[in-house]
């Protein structure tokens, strides 16, 4: 049988090749065919392209990061960016440390916030990690930011 990415994940993890390998290990440990799902592969691509940024980034800079990631990784344009701005303005004000009593955290208000660890160990402080996770979540659940924004407008959550 053809070896999947799980066959070398343990040895790669031992060499310390970073968060991407850790995500591969988690995917492999979750069972299945041994091949990560399309959503996991897309998240790897997004997280790998996340720029190094100052963790004390202002909301305008976070929006710039998101707009770059959207175009590069999803092909989404200005119409989708406008929806994302509206959505995350409502959810967090684009604040990395935004938290609410339900346990939602960060720019995308992941619930629980620790879900974003799948995009990077620095999920609590790095806007690029949070944005990468949030865009992957939106793509997987709503297809695009306007789909998420429409859902949010009709239900009060996304």
Backbone torsions as a table, in degrees:
resi	resn	phi	psi	omega
1	UNK	NA	149.4	179.2
2	UNK	-69.4	133.3	-179.5
3	UNK	-77.2	135.2	176.8
4	UNK	-90.8	-179.3	-178.5
5	UNK	-65.8	-17.0	-179.9
6	UNK	-70.3	-25.0	-175.6
7	UNK	-62.9	-31.5	180.0
8	UNK	-109.4	3.0	-174.2
9	UNK	-65.1	-39.9	-178.2
10	UNK	-65.1	-43.1	179.8
11	UNK	-69.3	-34.8	177.4
12	UNK	-65.8	-38.8	179.3
13	UNK	-64.0	-37.4	-179.6
14	UNK	-64.9	-26.1	179.3
15	UNK	-84.8	-3.6	175.4
16	UNK	72.7	45.3	-177.9
17	UNK	-88.7	27.7	165.8
18	UNK	90.7	-172.4	-175.1
19	UNK	-61.8	-34.2	-177.9
20	UNK	-61.1	-40.5	177.8
21	UNK	-68.7	-38.8	178.4
22	UNK	-60.8	-40.7	177.4
23	UNK	-64.2	-38.8	178.5
24	UNK	-63.0	-40.9	178.3
25	UNK	-61.4	-44.9	179.5
26	UNK	-61.9	-41.0	178.9
27	UNK	-63.2	-42.0	-179.5
28	UNK	-66.7	-39.3	-179.1
29	UNK	-69.6	-19.3	-178.4
30	UNK	-78.5	-5.0	176.4
31	UNK	93.5	-159.5	-180.0
32	UNK	88.0	-157.1	-172.9
33	UNK	-77.5	-8.9	-175.8
34	UNK	95.6	-12.1	176.9
35	UNK	-102.0	128.1	178.4
36	UNK	-61.5	149.5	179.2
37	UNK	-66.5	165.6	177.6
38	UNK	-59.5	-37.6	179.9
39	UNK	-64.3	-40.3	179.1
40	UNK	-67.5	-42.1	178.3
41	UNK	-62.6	-38.6	178.5
42	UNK	-65.6	-41.2	178.8
43	UNK	-63.4	-38.3	176.4
44	UNK	-59.4	-45.6	-178.6
45	UNK	-61.5	-44.1	-179.5
46	UNK	-65.2	-48.6	-178.1
47	UNK	-64.1	-36.5	179.5
48	UNK	-65.9	-27.1	-179.2
49	UNK	-93.7	0.4	-179.3
50	UNK	-65.7	125.1	-178.7
51	UNK	-72.5	152.9	173.4
52	UNK	-72.5	129.8	-176.4
53	UNK	-137.8	163.1	173.2
54	UNK	-71.4	128.8	-177.1
55	UNK	-70.1	-13.8	177.7
56	UNK	-95.8	36.1	-175.2
57	UNK	-67.9	143.0	177.4
58	UNK	-81.9	163.3	-177.8
59	UNK	-56.6	-37.8	179.3
60	UNK	-63.3	-39.0	177.8
61	UNK	-69.5	-37.9	176.9
62	UNK	-61.4	-39.6	177.9
63	UNK	-63.4	-38.1	176.8
64	UNK	-62.7	-41.4	176.7
65	UNK	-60.6	-46.8	-178.4
66	UNK	-63.1	-42.9	-178.5
67	UNK	-63.0	-40.2	177.8
68	UNK	-64.5	-45.8	-179.8
69	UNK	-64.0	-40.8	-179.4
70	UNK	-60.1	-46.6	-178.4
71	UNK	-68.2	-45.9	-175.1
72	UNK	-70.8	-37.9	-170.9
73	UNK	-104.4	-18.4	-177.8
74	UNK	-127.3	-13.8	-177.9
75	UNK	73.3	18.8	179.7
76	UNK	-80.5	142.2	-177.1
77	UNK	-104.7	-161.3	-174.8
78	UNK	-62.7	-33.6	179.6
79	UNK	-63.1	-43.0	178.7
80	UNK	-70.3	-35.8	178.3
81	UNK	-62.8	-41.1	178.8
82	UNK	-59.7	-40.8	177.5
83	UNK	-65.4	-41.7	179.6
84	UNK	-63.6	-42.5	178.5
85	UNK	-59.0	-46.6	179.1
86	UNK	-60.7	-44.6	-177.9
87	UNK	-62.4	-52.0	-175.2
88	UNK	-80.6	-19.0	167.9
89	UNK	-60.9	-46.5	-178.8
90	UNK	-66.8	-44.7	-173.6
91	UNK	-72.0	-44.7	-169.4
92	UNK	-142.1	-6.7	-172.5
93	UNK	64.3	21.0	-179.1
94	UNK	62.8	29.0	178.7
95	UNK	-94.4	128.8	-179.4
96	UNK	-61.1	-35.4	-175.0
97	UNK	-101.5	18.0	178.2
98	UNK	-63.3	130.5	-179.7
99	UNK	-139.6	151.0	173.2
100	UNK	-130.4	172.5	-173.3
101	UNK	-66.0	-19.3	179.8
102	UNK	-79.6	-12.1	-178.7
103	UNK	104.5	-2.0	176.6
104	UNK	-67.5	146.5	-172.4
105	UNK	-146.9	148.5	169.1
106	UNK	84.2	-175.4	-178.0
107	UNK	-56.7	-47.3	-178.9
108	UNK	-86.1	-1.5	-177.3
109	UNK	55.5	53.7	175.6
110	UNK	-64.1	140.1	-179.4
111	UNK	-128.3	111.1	-7.7
112	UNK	-74.1	162.3	-179.0
113	UNK	-57.7	-31.0	-177.2
114	UNK	-63.3	-14.2	174.7
115	UNK	-56.0	-31.6	-176.5
116	UNK	-70.1	-8.8	176.0
117	UNK	-60.4	-23.0	177.8
118	UNK	-66.0	-17.7	178.9
119	UNK	-99.6	-12.5	178.5
120	UNK	162.8	149.0	-178.9
121	UNK	-66.7	-19.5	-178.5
122	UNK	-93.5	25.1	-174.0
123	UNK	-57.8	-26.6	-177.9
124	UNK	-76.8	-20.1	-171.8
125	UNK	-128.8	-15.8	-173.2
126	UNK	-102.6	114.5	-179.7
127	UNK	-61.3	-34.5	-179.6
128	UNK	-63.7	-40.0	177.6
129	UNK	-64.8	-45.5	179.7
130	UNK	-63.4	-42.4	-179.2
131	UNK	-66.0	-43.1	178.1
132	UNK	-58.6	-45.7	178.5
133	UNK	-63.4	-46.7	-177.3
134	UNK	-61.8	-41.7	178.3
135	UNK	-65.1	-39.8	176.7
136	UNK	-63.6	-41.0	177.4
137	UNK	-61.6	-48.0	-179.5
138	UNK	-61.1	-45.8	-179.4
139	UNK	-61.0	-42.4	-177.5
140	UNK	-72.4	-33.6	-174.7
141	UNK	-98.2	-35.3	-173.5
142	UNK	-122.2	-0.7	-177.4
143	UNK	78.2	-38.6	-178.6
144	UNK	-163.8	168.7	-178.0
145	UNK	-60.6	-34.8	179.2
146	UNK	-67.7	-32.9	173.6
147	UNK	-64.3	-42.0	178.5
148	UNK	-67.2	-41.9	-179.5
149	UNK	-65.4	-41.6	177.2
150	UNK	-60.2	-42.8	178.2
151	UNK	-64.2	-43.7	179.4
152	UNK	-61.0	-40.8	179.8
153	UNK	-66.1	-34.7	-176.9
154	UNK	-86.1	-25.8	-176.0
155	UNK	-115.6	-19.6	-176.0
156	UNK	91.0	-0.8	178.8
157	UNK	-149.9	167.0	174.2
158	UNK	-140.5	NA	NA
